[in-house]
Amino acid sequence: MLPEFVHDKPRTGGRRPGACVLIPALAALLLAACAAAPPPPTRHDFGLPLEKPLAGRALPDLVPGDVAVTAPAWLDSPALLYRLAFADPAQLQSYTRSAWVAPPAALLELRLREAMAARTPAAAADRPLAAGSVRLLVELEEFSQVYDDATSSHAQLQAHVRVFAAPARRGAGTVLAQRSFAIAQPAVTPDAAGGLQALRAAADRFVDQALDWAATLPPATAAAP
């Protein structure tokens, strides 16, 4: 069985130039069929909101409004991306039949907010925030399915996290702690379905690890003065 990336692409060729030029009685029907657009891709997200907090430490000094996730321009789209590492690892491609409902950065930010809300004490959650402020900034650098060969693949998530001393404009302010994360999650099947599942699992692993790390920072680092 060929992996899905072989099939999940627009088909070209196979129709003779005059295939839609037949007897007048059928011309309109055949022309409509020739011009029919391909079906839109199936849209996916990271699943239902978290029903329980991810295992890890509480976040007494951070609340859901403190987080923001950014991504480079090439990752700022709903496309479900993959790389053929065995052929050309520098070439990004996207599935035509599967996509996200929103850019991965937006989905990851929502997941972080859900997890932070589950870990945040009620008293801290009521702390007012300055408009547009952020104290935990995540820069998503890679979020794709990587094919090691034609029959196996894994999800690759890479991100850089910075913690600010106090509420600041997005990406501005004094950085008191920062760390890079790289997560590889094996895919069960070498296709879009396997990639979706692995990327969701990689996202949840990242959320768990990033918040555990943030929770270990000294209060003077994580809290506003």
C-alpha positions as CSV (number, residue, x, y, z in Angstrom):
1,M,0.0,0.0,0.0
2,L,1.4,3.4,-1.0
3,P,1.6,6.1,1.6
4,E,-1.1,8.8,1.4
5,F,1.3,11.5,0.2
6,V,1.4,9.6,-3.1
7,H,-2.3,9.8,-3.5
8,D,-3.2,13.0,-1.7
9,K,-2.3,15.4,-4.5
10,P,-4.2,16.9,-7.4
11,R,-4.2,14.6,-10.4
12,T,-3.1,16.0,-13.7
13,G,-3.4,14.6,-17.2
14,G,-5.6,11.7,-18.3
15,R,-8.1,13.9,-20.2
16,R,-7.8,14.5,-24.0
17,P,-8.2,18.1,-25.0
18,G,-11.4,17.4,-26.8
19,A,-13.0,15.2,-24.2
20,C,-15.6,17.8,-23.3
21,V,-16.5,18.6,-26.9
22,L,-19.3,16.1,-27.8
23,I,-22.8,16.2,-29.2
24,P,-24.7,19.3,-28.2
25,A,-27.2,17.4,-26.0
26,L,-24.3,16.5,-23.6
27,A,-22.1,19.5,-24.0
28,A,-23.4,21.5,-21.0
29,L,-23.3,18.5,-18.7
30,L,-19.8,17.5,-19.7
31,L,-18.4,21.0,-19.5
32,A,-19.8,21.4,-16.0
33,A,-18.2,18.1,-15.0
34,C,-14.8,19.2,-16.4
35,A,-15.0,22.6,-14.6
36,A,-16.0,21.1,-11.2
37,A,-13.7,22.1,-8.4
38,P,-12.0,19.5,-6.3
39,P,-13.7,19.0,-2.9
40,P,-12.3,21.1,0.0
41,P,-10.0,19.5,2.4
42,T,-11.2,18.0,5.6
43,R,-10.5,20.4,8.5
44,H,-9.0,19.3,11.9
45,D,-8.1,20.8,15.2
46,F,-6.4,19.5,18.4
47,G,-9.5,17.8,19.7
48,L,-12.0,18.7,22.4
49,P,-11.0,21.0,25.2
50,L,-8.9,19.3,27.9
51,E,-11.2,17.7,30.5
52,K,-8.5,17.5,33.1
53,P,-5.2,19.3,33.7
54,L,-2.1,17.7,32.1
55,A,0.1,16.1,34.8
56,G,2.4,18.8,36.2
57,R,3.0,21.6,38.6
58,A,0.6,24.4,39.3
59,L,1.3,27.9,37.8
60,P,0.7,30.4,40.6
61,D,2.3,33.3,38.8
62,L,0.9,32.9,35.2
63,V,-2.7,33.0,34.0
64,P,-4.1,32.0,30.5
65,G,-4.0,35.6,29.3
66,D,-0.3,35.7,29.8
67,V,0.5,33.5,26.8
68,A,1.0,34.1,23.1
69,V,2.2,31.9,20.2
70,T,3.8,33.2,17.0
71,A,5.1,31.5,13.9
72,P,7.0,32.4,10.8
73,A,5.1,33.3,7.6
74,W,5.6,29.9,6.0
75,L,3.8,28.3,9.0
76,D,1.1,30.9,9.3
77,S,-1.6,28.9,7.4
78,P,-4.0,26.0,8.0
79,A,-2.0,23.7,5.7
80,L,-1.0,20.3,7.1
81,L,2.7,20.2,6.2
82,Y,5.1,17.3,5.6
83,R,8.7,16.7,4.5
84,L,10.2,13.8,2.6
85,A,13.4,13.6,4.6
86,F,14.6,10.6,2.5
87,A,14.3,12.7,-0.7
88,D,14.6,16.4,0.1
89,P,14.2,17.4,3.7
90,A,14.4,21.1,2.8
91,Q,11.2,21.0,0.8
92,L,7.9,21.6,2.6
93,Q,4.8,20.1,1.0
94,S,1.2,20.1,2.1
95,Y,-1.7,17.6,1.9
96,T,-4.5,18.5,-0.4
97,R,-7.3,16.5,1.4
98,S,-6.5,17.3,5.0
99,A,-5.8,20.7,6.7
100,W,-6.1,22.4,10.1
101,V,-9.1,24.6,10.9
102,A,-6.6,27.4,11.8
103,P,-2.9,28.0,11.7
104,P,-1.0,25.7,14.1
105,A,0.1,28.7,16.2
106,A,-3.5,29.6,17.0
107,L,-4.4,26.0,17.9
108,L,-1.3,25.7,20.1
109,E,-2.1,29.0,21.9
110,L,-5.6,27.7,22.6
111,R,-4.2,24.4,24.0
112,L,-1.7,26.3,26.2
113,R,-4.5,28.5,27.6
114,E,-6.6,25.5,28.4
115,A,-3.8,23.8,30.2
116,M,-2.8,27.0,32.0
117,A,-6.4,27.6,33.2
118,A,-6.4,24.0,34.6
119,R,-3.2,24.6,36.5
120,T,-3.9,28.2,37.7
121,P,-5.2,28.8,41.3
122,A,-8.5,30.7,41.3
123,A,-7.0,33.7,43.1
124,A,-4.3,34.1,40.5
125,A,-6.8,33.7,37.7
126,D,-8.5,36.9,38.8
127,R,-5.4,39.1,38.4
128,P,-6.1,41.9,35.9
129,L,-4.0,42.0,32.7
130,A,-2.8,45.0,30.7
131,A,-4.2,45.2,27.2
132,G,-2.1,43.2,24.8
133,S,0.3,42.0,27.5
134,V,2.1,38.7,27.5
135,R,4.6,37.1,29.9
136,L,5.0,33.7,28.2
137,L,5.9,34.0,24.5
138,V,6.2,30.9,22.4
139,E,7.8,31.1,18.9
140,L,6.7,28.0,17.0
141,E,9.6,27.1,14.6
142,E,8.6,23.7,13.1
143,F,5.3,21.8,13.1
144,S,5.3,19.2,10.4
145,Q,5.2,15.5,9.6
146,V,8.6,14.1,8.6
147,Y,8.8,11.0,6.4
148,D,12.0,9.1,7.3
149,D,11.2,6.7,4.4
150,A,8.1,5.8,2.4
151,T,6.7,3.7,5.2
152,S,7.4,5.5,8.4
153,S,7.1,9.1,9.7
154,H,7.0,11.2,12.8
155,A,5.7,14.6,13.9
156,Q,8.3,17.2,14.5
157,L,7.6,20.2,16.8
158,Q,10.3,22.8,17.6
159,A,9.6,26.0,19.6
160,H,11.4,28.6,21.6
161,V,9.8,29.9,24.8
162,R,10.6,33.2,26.5
163,V,9.4,34.4,29.9
164,F,9.2,38.1,30.6
165,A,9.6,39.7,34.0
166,A,6.3,41.7,33.8
167,P,3.4,42.3,31.4
168,A,4.9,43.6,28.2
169,R,3.8,44.2,24.6
170,R,4.0,41.1,22.5
171,G,7.7,40.2,22.0
172,A,8.9,43.3,24.0
173,G,10.3,43.6,27.5
174,T,13.0,42.1,29.6
175,V,13.5,38.4,29.0
176,L,14.4,36.6,32.3
177,A,14.3,33.0,31.1
178,Q,14.2,31.2,27.8
179,R,14.4,27.7,26.5
180,S,14.1,25.7,23.2
181,F,12.1,22.6,22.9
182,A,12.3,19.8,20.2
183,I,9.7,17.0,20.2
184,A,9.6,14.0,17.9
185,Q,6.4,11.9,18.1
186,P,6.2,8.7,16.0
187,A,3.2,8.4,13.7
188,V,1.2,5.2,13.8
189,T,0.5,5.3,10.1
190,P,2.5,6.9,7.2
191,D,-0.4,9.1,6.0
192,A,-2.2,12.3,6.8
193,A,-4.3,10.6,9.5
194,G,-1.1,9.4,11.2
195,G,0.4,12.8,10.9
196,L,-2.6,14.5,12.5
197,Q,-2.6,12.2,15.5
198,A,1.2,12.5,16.0
199,L,1.1,16.3,15.7
200,R,-1.7,16.5,18.3
201,A,0.3,14.3,20.6
202,A,3.5,16.3,20.1
203,A,1.6,19.5,20.8
204,D,0.3,18.2,24.1
205,R,3.7,16.9,25.1
206,F,5.1,20.4,24.4
207,V,2.4,22.1,26.5
208,D,3.2,19.7,29.4
209,Q,6.9,20.2,29.2
210,A,6.8,24.0,28.7
211,L,4.5,24.6,31.6
212,D,6.4,22.3,33.8
213,W,9.5,24.3,33.0
214,A,7.8,27.6,33.6
215,A,6.5,26.4,37.0
216,T,10.1,25.7,38.2
217,L,11.2,29.3,37.6
218,P,11.7,31.4,40.8
219,P,8.7,33.6,41.7
220,A,10.8,36.7,41.0
221,T,11.3,35.4,37.4
222,A,7.8,34.4,36.7
223,A,5.9,37.1,38.5
224,A,5.4,40.7,37.8
225,P,7.2,43.1,40.3
